[in-house]
Amino acid sequence: MSPVAREKDPYLWLENISSKRVTSWALERNAKFQRELKPHLPKLSKRIAKYYNTRSILQVKVTKKGPFSLERTRDGYVIRLGRKIIVNSQNLGKDYLIFSFHTDEEGERLAYFASKGEDIGVARIIQVRSGKLIGELKGDIGDIVFLKDGGYYYVKNFKDQVTPDGVKPPSSRVMKGKEMVFGKGIESGQFIIFKQSHGYALITVGSWSKNEVYSGRIDEPSSWKKIFDGNCLSNPLAYLPQKGTLILAYDGGGNGRIFLGKRVVVKESHEPIIDATVVRNEIICHYLKDCASHLRVFDLNGSPKAEFEPNFRCSFDIMSSNDERAVLVATSFGTPYALFEYSKSKFKELERKDTIKIEVSEDFAKSKDGTRVHYFLLGNKNPKKVLIWGYGGYSIPGTPIYDPIYCVLVEKGISCVVTNLRGGNEYGESWHNEGKLYKKQNVFDDYAAAIRKFKNQGAKVVASGRSNGGLLVGATMTQNPKLVDGALIGYPVLDMMRFHKLLVGKFWVDEYGDPDKEKDRRYLLKYSPYHNVKENVLYPPTLLYTSLHDDRVHPAHAFKFAAKLEDNGSQVWLRVQAKGGHAGSNTKTRIEELSDAAGYIVYALNS
């Protein structure tokens, strides 16, 4: 056994979230936050509420009946068909949120997934015309695909129980009723994405780095066979009758190219394709250009048909289409949504909502190894007070998004920096690969470089990140204790020796490495924030926030890190919610959380 494996963990007991001792410990720390720090925070809830409560479009699905949309409003979540409300979260029970929905191609049946913020919840299947409930599924339910015979398949994620074929959690399977119809033998830590196109199943099986694509007639599971295994990330876009399956694959240089069968129809370019959708025989490709979106349209021979770049820096987060048209939704720093349509080879803006005019500039920092790291700067170009946000992982880009905290901070004269670190896909899959596994330190170096640029200009800086971004901030502050003036860490991954043993952490081994393997363990130990809190070293004032019911990233990550900082004598507060989970919480609770987070940033920069 290695010396690393023999190390004792003094706060292992904080992982037992069902223990009254643990919940009491956590709620005592929350009471300390409410008592000692919150009275000193500026009261920002009214300003946060103004920006949070504006209408936001979270999902769109184009059907023959028209486009369905999932929206967050002042009063909760609704699913609309055009202007008509089909489902309202207020009718589901107290504190329920709607996170996603699926429809059949005709728009006659709809399934929606709701919970109180946890990944475990309920999926309800209804008839759109009558609202009649025709099915209900409980658990962690993924994609739902409707069949012509009135039935449906669904992806079930087994989080805390073995699969029907005996594989340990976490793992995914395709089910019909109680019968498993696909996934036999797929190992733990692999997930499934399922959709259909023109009567064919399109199934993705894999991890954060590579996957396989299966396809076959939707009503014949025995016909579902592997059609693509490029040892890379790939995304089946559509099945085209008599032509084959369109697949976006990140092989080659990692910027993405589109195959129709074995033929390349859209070649790889110097800009990465983030996503694509199909309207009849045209392919709409969503590219990133300097970390913001633009669109190009090609025919099935790869010939350019159209190009579109909005007159503001934005991110196209939603694309849905059928044979007649596509509906696309973009967001930006002061824009909750802008709605576009593509039909008859033309783009048209349908609707746009702006809440605040934010001055946006862009620049680069130079990382430790000389890599240029792009960032967006919101507000004053020569700031003295700065929030620097980062994520850097899972091929997720830091593109322009709408965030009520940015709106409020810019109003208060605080500039916000959104970094584009390695680990994301701002410059393709190669950019992701340069920030994962044994290259994870690049992410921390990129972030530190952006922070130093503003510190060298005389600014005070608060570092902020959530989930994998919480790992980023934790590693940055333990590696550079004097670099930032405050740290805001939300729902974080911080214990890199045990993340794979907590909840669904095994899904992340592909991104971070496997702590049960000696080589991986030694590398992870070098940066694991929890294991790098040193005695006799004071760390910057830190606010950690999480929920007792986060069933994705275990709250023990935040608990254990806070406990070590307490032992160390550093200034640390722990904010713990009794409602909601990793995915969110009800409107009132979420506004309170965002207000405290924004308030802490203002407080730390003015201290």
BELMO-V705110 format. One record per helix or strand. SS is the DSSP state (H for helix, E for strand). FROM is the first residue (numbers start at 1). TO is the last residue. If there is no record, write none. Layout:
BEGIN
ss->[SS;SS]
from->[FROM;FROM]
to->[TO;TO]
END
This chain:
BEGIN
ss->[H;H;H;E;E;E;E;H;E;E;E;E;E;E;E;E;E;E;H;E;E;E;E;E;E;E;E;E;E;E;E;E;E;E;E;E;E;H;E;H;H;H;E;H;E;H;H;H;H;E;H;E;E;E;H]
from->[12;20;45;56;66;76;84;89;97;109;121;133;152;171;179;191;200;211;221;225;234;244;257;263;273;282;292;304;315;326;335;346;360;372;385;393;396;404;415;429;437;441;460;468;486;499;505;518;529;542;556;572;581;584;587]
to->[15;40;52;63;73;81;88;91;103;115;127;146;158;176;182;197;206;217;223;232;240;249;260;266;279;289;299;308;321;332;343;353;366;378;389;393;396;411;419;433;439;455;466;479;490;501;512;527;532;547;568;577;581;584;606]
END
